[in-house]
Amino acid sequence: MNKAQGILRRISAITAVMALGIGGLAACGSSNADPAKGKVYYINSKPEVADIWQDVADQYTKETGVEVIVETAAAGTLDQTLKSELAKSEAPTLLTINGFDSYARYKSHLADISGSDAYQLLTDEGKVYANGDGKAVYTIPFAAEYYGMIYNKKILKDYIAKDYAVINSVDDIKDFKTFKKVCDSMQEHKDDLGLEGAISNAGLDASDTYRFASHLSRIPLFYEYKDAGTTFEQNIKGTYLDDMKNIWDLYLKDSTVQPTELSSKTYEDSTAEFATGQTAFYQNGVWSYTQIKDNDVADENLGMLPLYIGAPGESAYGPASIYDASWGVNKDSSDKDKQATLDFLKWLVNSDEGKKALSQDMGFSAPYTTFGKDDQPNNPLITAALEYQEKNIPFIRSFALPSGHWGDELANALLDYTQGASDWSTVKKAYVDNWSSEWQNNKETNGSLPESQPFKG
């Protein structure tokens, strides 16, 4: 078995572990609690950290006497879990809310927590991603994640030493034009560099399309909103979709495989190519570190570039940030339980024990002022992303997308374009036309749209 096959097995094993127990909940609680102090009942959406939440629950109860119950939804079942648990007489006091569509569905259950200590401790950027209505705040993010163009520093160093290199330093890559020159040059000389391609394949199997339909698609949206000076529009023009075409065409040209093969290429395939040193570049986020590590790319050789597409002024921005994972407090819980839950949130983001659990144990980059540089997770991709922040280079903000259906239709259009069944106008239509109709469906179903605010950054 070769190295790529080995990592495929490991990635598949991780996926299988996360999928265990579909249709049920993994419950954990704490004993020896004092009922007079209220309780915390939390619905966690991440099976991979369920055991850590059990340790947190036990530790907090031992320290405070407050009962903490954590129930973990199986992978992909958060929505049905929340619906089921909220219908019970002993409903959760603390909910995981993932993205605006989840917030819109459960807003009627959420308490205003704008006066809470946890909200006050959010960083300024974290507060931007809190969901609210006017002065009220209903959700607060607990994990800041970053995505961009991950690269192998060793391969770039080897390339720069060649007489055919088009840059003198990776710092020279500050826009799409330069990035394309580098990728084209590496592709031309891939045999000399020992590569299968400059960029890992842009798989269009269902397991992999989120990288493009959910993440890459937000880059042109950012620049369109920037032009409009707003954070939401129900009707968009697709002003920068031709710029997105720039990088998509590059993915097809400087890849490890022919475009006709991409319909069957998976997330595991693309990740394995990068992790085993077959490519220099790989579009993904900080979460992919768990699949990359312990292979051919050493931690010190992991870097992250922004996703350059050719938009005006793009050199002023770093990678993209996304804060979908949030907490919300059940407004229908008793006052005693609500206060116990708010105290628990403060402990999580303010105590040494809570901070260690979130960052070092669970691997979350928590957007709170109480987390210093030494409190960040042991993840070199997070470190690489935060280097931009240290240089006062702002992140690309990831604005809300209307629905999963919108992303599926965009992925289908990208596949048709890639296989030559249609031209780029099909991608534009899927992006622009479905944007308006899906937000209208969202409004009719959930009763709300994202609040339009002045664009900052």
C-alpha positions in Angstrom: 0.0 0.0 0.0 1.5 3.4 -1.0 1.4 6.5 1.1 -1.5 8.1 -0.7 -3.6 4.9 -0.1 -2.5 5.0 3.5 -3.8 8.5 4.2 -7.0 7.7 2.3 -7.6 4.9 4.8 -6.9 7.3 7.7 -9.1 10.0 6.4 -11.9 7.5 5.7 -11.5 6.1 9.2 -11.9 9.6 10.7 -15.1 10.2 8.6 -16.4 6.8 9.8 -15.8 7.6 13.4 -17.6 10.9 13.0 -20.6 9.2 11.4 -21.1 6.6 14.1 -24.4 6.6 15.8 -26.4 8.3 13.1 -30.0 8.5 14.3 -29.2 8.7 18.0 -27.5 10.8 20.6 -24.4 10.2 22.6 -25.3 11.5 26.0 -23.1 12.4 28.9 -23.8 14.1 32.2 -22.2 14.8 35.5 -23.1 13.5 39.0 -22.9 14.9 42.5 -24.6 18.1 41.4 -26.6 20.5 43.6 -30.1 20.9 42.0 -30.5 24.3 43.8 -27.8 25.7 41.5 -29.6 25.0 38.3 -28.3 22.9 35.4 -26.7 23.2 32.0 -28.0 20.9 29.2 -25.9 21.3 26.0 -26.4 20.0 22.5 -23.0 19.5 20.9 -22.7 19.1 17.1 -19.2 17.7 16.9 -18.9 13.9 17.7 -15.1 14.0 17.5 -15.0 16.0 20.7 -17.8 14.3 22.6 -15.4 12.7 25.1 -13.7 16.0 25.8 -17.1 17.6 26.6 -17.8 14.8 29.1 -14.5 15.7 30.8 -15.5 19.4 30.8 -18.9 18.6 32.3 -17.4 16.5 35.1 -14.7 19.1 35.8 -17.2 22.0 36.0 -19.6 20.1 38.2 -16.8 19.1 40.6 -15.7 22.7 40.7 -19.1 24.5 41.0 -21.7 21.9 42.0 -23.7 22.7 38.8 -24.9 19.8 36.8 -23.8 19.8 33.2 -25.4 17.4 30.7 -24.0 17.2 27.2 -25.7 15.3 24.4 -23.9 15.0 21.1 -25.8 14.8 17.8 -24.5 12.3 15.3 -22.7 13.7 12.3 -25.2 15.5 10.0 -28.1 15.3 12.4 -27.9 18.5 14.4 -31.1 20.0 12.9 -33.3 17.0 13.6 -31.7 16.6 17.1 -32.5 20.2 18.0 -36.1 19.9 16.8 -36.6 16.7 18.8 -34.9 17.9 22.0 -36.5 21.3 22.1 -40.0 19.6 22.0 -39.2 17.9 25.3 -40.3 19.2 28.7 -36.6 19.0 29.8 -35.3 20.9 26.8 -31.6 21.9 26.3 -30.5 25.2 27.9 -27.6 25.6 25.5 -27.8 25.0 21.7 -25.2 24.8 19.0 -26.2 27.0 16.1 -24.4 26.4 12.8 -24.8 29.2 10.2 -27.5 31.7 9.5 -30.0 29.2 8.2 -29.8 27.4 11.6 -30.1 30.7 13.4 -33.2 31.7 11.4 -34.9 28.3 12.2 -34.3 28.5 15.9 -34.3 32.3 16.6 -37.7 32.0 18.3 -36.2 29.8 21.0 -33.2 32.0 21.7 -32.6 34.5 24.6 -31.0 37.9 24.2 -27.5 37.4 25.6 -26.1 40.9 24.7 -25.6 41.6 28.4 -23.8 38.4 29.2 -20.1 38.2 30.2 -19.4 35.8 27.4 -20.7 38.3 24.8 -18.7 41.1 26.3 -15.5 39.0 26.2 -15.8 38.4 22.4 -13.2 40.1 20.2 -14.5 42.8 17.9 -14.4 40.4 14.9 -16.3 37.8 17.0 -19.0 40.3 17.7 -19.4 41.0 14.0 -20.3 37.3 13.6 -22.8 37.2 16.5 -26.3 36.9 15.2 -28.8 39.5 16.5 -31.7 41.8 15.7 -31.0 45.5 16.4 -29.4 45.7 19.9 -30.4 42.1 20.8 -27.8 39.3 20.5 -29.0 35.7 20.2 -25.9 33.7 19.2 -22.2 34.1 19.9 -19.4 32.2 18.0 -17.1 29.9 19.8 -14.8 28.8 16.9 -13.0 31.0 14.4 -11.9 29.0 11.4 -9.8 30.1 8.4 -9.5 28.9 4.9 -7.3 29.8 1.9 -4.6 28.3 -0.2 -2.6 26.0 1.9 1.0 25.5 0.6 4.0 23.3 1.2 6.9 25.6 2.2 9.6 23.1 1.4 8.3 22.6 -2.2 8.1 26.4 -2.6 11.7 26.8 -1.3 12.9 24.1 -3.7 11.1 25.8 -6.6 12.5 29.2 -5.7 16.0 27.9 -5.9 15.5 26.8 -9.5 16.7 29.1 -12.3 13.2 28.9 -13.9 11.4 30.3 -10.8 9.3 33.4 -11.4 9.5 34.6 -7.8 12.3 35.2 -5.3 10.1 34.6 -2.2 6.7 33.3 -1.3 6.1 36.9 -0.1 6.0 37.9 -3.7 2.7 36.1 -4.2 0.3 39.0 -3.4 -2.3 38.7 -6.2 -3.8 36.2 -8.6 -1.5 37.3 -11.5 1.6 36.2 -9.6 0.0 33.1 -8.1 -1.0 32.0 -11.7 2.6 32.6 -12.9 3.9 30.4 -10.1 1.4 27.6 -10.7 1.9 27.6 -14.4 5.7 27.5 -14.0 5.5 24.7 -11.4 3.2 22.7 -13.7 5.6 23.1 -16.6 8.5 21.8 -14.5 6.5 19.3 -12.3 8.7 16.4 -13.3 11.9 18.2 -12.2 10.2 19.2 -9.0 8.9 15.7 -8.3 5.3 16.7 -8.4 2.1 15.3 -9.9 0.8 18.8 -10.3 1.0 22.3 -8.9 -2.4 22.2 -7.3 -4.2 19.2 -5.7 -7.3 18.2 -7.7 -10.5 20.2 -7.4 -12.7 17.1 -6.7 -16.3 17.4 -7.6 -17.5 14.3 -5.9 -20.2 15.2 -3.3 -17.6 14.8 -0.4 -15.5 17.6 -1.8 -17.8 20.3 -3.3 -18.1 22.3 -0.1 -14.6 23.6 -0.7 -15.9 25.4 -3.8 -19.7 25.9 -3.4 -19.4 27.0 0.2 -15.9 28.5 0.5 -14.6 29.6 -2.9 -18.0 31.1 -3.8 -17.8 33.5 -0.8 -14.7 35.3 -2.2 -16.4 37.1 -5.1 -19.4 37.8 -2.8 -17.1 39.6 -0.4 -15.9 42.0 -3.1 -19.4 42.6 -4.4 -20.6 43.4 -0.9 -17.5 45.6 -0.4 -18.5 47.6 -3.5 -22.1 47.9 -2.4 -21.0 48.9 1.2 -23.3 46.4 2.7 -23.2 43.0 4.5 -26.3 41.5 2.7 -28.3 41.9 -0.5 -31.1 39.5 -1.5 -30.4 40.3 -5.2 -26.8 40.2 -6.4 -25.1 40.9 -9.7 -22.3 38.4 -9.7 -19.8 41.2 -10.4 -16.7 39.1 -9.6 -17.7 35.7 -10.9 -15.4 36.1 -13.9 -12.6 36.5 -11.4 -13.7 33.3 -9.7 -13.5 31.7 -13.2 -9.8 32.8 -13.2 -8.9 30.5 -10.4 -11.3 27.7 -11.4 -9.7 27.5 -14.8 -6.3 27.5 -13.1 -7.4 24.6 -10.9 -8.3 22.7 -14.0 -5.1 23.5 -15.9 -2.5 23.0 -13.2 -4.0 20.0 -11.5 -2.9 16.5 -11.0 -5.6 15.1 -13.2 -7.6 15.9 -16.3 -10.9 17.9 -15.9 -12.9 14.9 -17.1 -11.8 12.9 -14.0 -12.9 15.4 -11.4 -16.5 14.2 -11.1 -15.2 11.1 -9.3 -12.4 12.7 -7.3 -13.1 13.0 -3.6 -12.1 15.1 -0.6 -9.8 12.2 0.5 -8.1 12.1 -3.0 -7.3 15.8 -3.0 -6.1 15.8 0.6 -3.9 12.8 0.1 -2.2 14.4 -2.9 -1.2 17.4 -0.8 -0.4 15.4 2.4 1.9 13.1 0.6 3.9 15.9 -1.1 2.5 15.4 -4.6 1.4 19.0 -4.9 2.4 22.4 -3.7 -1.0 24.0 -3.2 -4.3 22.8 -1.7 -7.4 24.9 -1.2 -8.9 24.2 2.2 -9.1 25.4 5.8 -7.5 24.9 9.2 -9.7 21.8 10.0 -7.8 19.8 7.4 -4.7 19.7 9.6 -5.9 16.5 11.3 -5.7 14.7 7.9 -2.5 16.3 6.7 -0.4 15.8 9.8 1.8 12.7 10.3 2.4 12.3 6.6 5.0 13.9 4.3 4.4 17.5 5.1 6.0 18.6 8.4 4.2 21.0 10.5 6.9 23.7 10.0 6.3 23.4 6.2 2.6 24.3 6.3 1.7 27.8 5.2 -1.5 29.6 4.0 -2.0 32.1 1.3 -5.2 34.1 0.6 -7.5 32.8 -2.1 -6.6 35.2 -4.9 -9.0 35.5 -7.8 -7.9 38.7 -9.6 -10.3 41.1 -7.8 -9.2 44.7 -7.5 -7.4 45.4 -4.2 -7.1 41.8 -3.2 -3.5 42.1 -2.1 -4.8 44.0 0.9 -6.5 41.0 2.4 -5.5 37.7 4.0 -7.2 34.3 4.1 -11.0 34.1 4.7 -12.5 33.7 8.2 -15.7 31.8 9.0 -17.5 31.7 12.3 -20.5 29.4 11.7 -20.2 27.4 15.0 -22.1 29.4 17.7 -23.9 29.1 21.0 -27.4 30.1 21.8 -29.3 30.0 25.1 -32.8 28.7 25.3 -35.1 31.5 26.4 -37.7 29.1 27.7 -35.4 27.6 30.3 -35.9 28.6 33.9 -34.2 31.7 35.1 -32.0 29.6 37.3 -31.0 27.3 34.4 -30.4 30.3 32.1 -28.1 31.9 34.6 -26.3 28.6 35.2 -25.8 28.3 31.5 -24.4 31.9 31.1 -22.1 31.3 34.0 -20.9 28.1 32.3 -20.2 30.0 29.1 -18.2 32.6 31.0 -16.1 29.8 32.6 -15.4 28.2 29.2 -13.9 31.4 27.7 -12.4 32.9 30.8 -11.0 30.2 33.1 -7.7 28.4 32.4 -9.5 25.1 32.5 -12.2 26.1 30.1 -9.8 27.8 27.7 -7.6 24.8 27.6 -10.5 22.5 26.8 -11.7 24.7 23.9 -8.4 25.4 22.3 -5.8 22.8 23.2 -8.1 19.8 23.7 -10.9 20.5 21.1 -8.7 22.5 18.7 -10.9 25.6 18.5 -9.5 29.0 17.8 -12.0 30.8 20.2 -12.7 34.5 19.3 -12.4 35.9 22.8 -10.2 38.6 24.2 -9.2 36.2 27.0 -7.3 34.0 24.6 -3.8 35.1 24.0 -1.2 33.8 21.6 -0.3 30.9 23.9 -4.0 29.9 24.2 -4.3 29.0 20.5 -4.6 25.4 19.3 -1.5 23.4 18.4 -2.4 23.7 14.7 0.2 25.2 12.3 -2.5 26.3 9.9 -4.2 28.4 12.5 -0.8 29.9 13.3 -0.2 30.6 9.7 -3.6 32.3 9.3 -3.2 34.4 12.5 0.1 35.8 11.2 -1.9 38.0 8.9 -3.9 39.3 11.8 -0.6 40.1 13.6 0.5 42.1 10.6 -2.9 44.0 10.6 -4.0 42.4 7.4 -7.7 41.9 7.5 -9.4 38.6 6.7 -11.9 38.1 4.0 -15.2 37.9 5.7 -17.4 34.9 4.9 -21.0 36.2 4.5 -24.1 34.0 4.8 -25.1 31.7 2.0 -28.9 31.1 1.4 -29.1 27.3 1.6 -27.6 24.0 1.0 -29.7 23.7 -2.2 -28.0 26.8 -3.6 -24.6 25.3 -3.0 -25.7 22.0 -4.6 -26.9 23.8 -7.8 -23.7 25.8 -8.0 -21.6 22.6 -7.7 -23.7 21.0 -10.4 -23.1 24.0 -12.7 -19.3 23.9 -12.0 -19.3 20.2 -12.9 -21.1 20.9 -16.2 -18.7 23.6 -17.0 -15.7 21.5 -16.1 -16.8 18.6 -18.3 -17.5 20.9 -21.2 -21.3 20.4 -21.1 -21.9 24.2 -20.7 -20.1 27.5 -20.6 -19.4 29.8 -17.6 -22.8 31.5 -18.0 -24.4 28.4 -16.5 -22.3 28.9 -13.3 -23.3 32.6 -13.3 -27.0 31.7 -13.6 -26.8 29.1 -10.8 -25.0 31.7 -8.6 -27.0 34.8 -9.2 -30.6 33.6 -10.1 -30.7 31.0 -7.4 -29.3 33.4 -4.8 -32.5 35.6 -5.0 -35.0 32.7 -5.1 -33.3 30.7 -2.3 -33.2 33.7 0.0 -36.9 34.3 -0.7 -37.6 30.7 0.2 -35.5 31.1 3.4 -37.5 34.2 4.3 -40.9 32.5 3.7 -39.8 29.4 5.6 -37.9 30.9 8.5 -39.3 34.4 8.6 -36.1 36.3 8.5 -33.1 37.4 6.3 -29.6 38.5 7.4 -29.5 42.0 8.8 -28.0 44.4 6.3 -25.3 46.5 7.9 -22.6 48.9 6.6 -19.6 47.0 5.2 -16.5 47.4 7.3 -13.0 46.2 6.5 
